[in-house]
């Protein structure tokens, strides 16, 4: 059974950093594309970073960086120089064996 469990969100001041984690089970993250999405109030989920099975990453926010630890079957989102507008729920996502899977989301709040 495919599961994604995010962690690492919280309250941070502007300019701070956070690292989000997404622990996967039921499949091997290195065999599939993994994604991080951001959802803000009133908006749909937007893709902020993606990493291919080959390890090629694209970060659509230049202050964010996606990475993968194959041994832990976990992906990460390093978020630096956080801004007020980064406040959102962040979701881990993948598409495995014909199905979309989402984690439960982790809240990131940037506030002074």
C-alpha positions as CSV (number, residue, x, y, z in Angstrom):
1,X,0.0,0.0,0.0
2,X,1.4,3.3,-1.1
3,X,1.7,5.9,1.7
4,X,3.3,9.3,1.9
5,X,3.8,11.0,5.2
6,X,5.0,14.6,5.4
7,X,6.7,16.2,8.3
8,X,8.8,19.2,9.1
9,X,6.4,22.1,8.8
10,X,5.9,24.8,11.4
11,X,6.1,28.4,12.2
12,X,9.2,30.3,10.9
13,X,10.1,34.0,10.7
14,X,10.7,35.6,7.3
15,X,14.2,34.8,6.1
16,X,14.3,31.5,7.9
17,X,14.6,28.0,6.7
18,X,12.7,24.7,7.0
19,X,13.3,21.3,5.6
20,X,10.2,19.2,4.8
21,X,10.3,15.5,4.7
22,X,8.1,13.0,2.9
23,X,8.6,9.4,4.0
24,X,7.3,6.9,1.5
25,X,6.2,3.3,1.9
26,X,4.8,0.7,-0.4
27,X,7.0,1.7,-3.3
28,X,10.6,2.8,-4.0
29,X,10.9,6.6,-4.5
30,X,13.9,6.2,-6.7
31,X,11.8,4.4,-9.3
32,X,9.2,7.2,-9.7
33,X,9.0,10.9,-10.1
34,X,8.3,12.7,-6.8
35,X,6.8,16.1,-6.5
36,X,6.2,18.8,-3.9
37,X,3.1,21.0,-4.2
38,X,2.1,24.1,-2.4
39,X,-1.5,25.0,-1.6
40,X,-2.5,28.5,-0.3
41,X,-6.0,29.5,0.7
42,X,-8.3,30.1,-2.2
43,X,-5.8,28.6,-4.7
44,X,-5.3,25.2,-6.1
45,X,-2.2,23.1,-5.6
46,X,0.9,24.4,-7.4
47,X,3.9,22.4,-8.2
48,X,7.0,23.8,-6.6
49,X,9.6,21.1,-7.1
50,X,10.0,17.7,-8.8
51,X,12.6,15.0,-9.0
52,X,12.7,12.3,-11.6
53,X,13.5,8.7,-11.1
54,X,17.0,9.4,-12.5
55,X,17.5,12.1,-9.9
56,X,17.1,15.1,-12.1
57,X,15.4,17.9,-10.2
58,X,13.6,21.0,-11.2
59,X,12.9,23.6,-8.5
60,X,10.3,26.1,-9.6
61,X,11.0,28.4,-6.6
62,X,14.7,29.2,-6.7
63,X,14.8,29.3,-2.9
64,X,13.6,25.8,-2.6
65,X,15.5,22.5,-3.4
66,X,14.1,19.0,-3.7
67,X,16.3,16.0,-2.8
68,X,16.1,12.3,-2.2
69,X,17.6,9.8,0.2
70,X,17.2,6.4,-1.4
71,X,18.3,4.6,1.7
72,X,15.6,6.2,3.7
73,X,13.0,6.1,0.9
74,X,12.4,9.7,1.6
75,X,12.3,13.0,-0.3
76,X,12.9,16.4,1.1
77,X,12.2,20.0,0.3
78,X,14.7,22.5,1.6
79,X,13.1,25.9,1.9
80,X,15.4,28.9,2.4
81,X,14.9,32.6,2.7
82,X,11.3,32.1,3.5
83,X,8.8,34.8,2.7
84,X,5.3,35.6,4.0
85,X,3.9,34.4,0.7
86,X,5.4,30.9,1.2
87,X,2.8,30.3,3.9
88,X,0.9,27.3,2.7
89,X,0.2,23.6,3.1
90,X,2.8,21.5,1.3
91,X,2.0,18.2,-0.1
92,X,4.2,15.4,-1.4
93,X,2.8,13.6,-4.5
94,X,3.6,10.8,-6.8
95,X,2.0,8.7,-9.6
96,X,2.5,5.0,-9.0
97,X,1.0,2.1,-11.0
98,X,-1.7,4.3,-12.5
99,X,-2.7,6.1,-9.4
100,X,-2.1,9.5,-7.9
101,X,-1.0,9.5,-4.3
102,X,-0.8,12.5,-1.9
103,X,0.4,12.9,1.6
104,X,-1.7,14.5,4.3
105,X,0.1,17.8,3.9
106,X,2.3,19.8,6.3
107,X,1.5,23.4,7.2
108,X,4.2,26.0,6.8
109,X,3.5,29.4,8.3
110,X,5.9,32.3,7.7
111,X,5.2,35.1,10.1
112,X,7.1,37.7,12.3
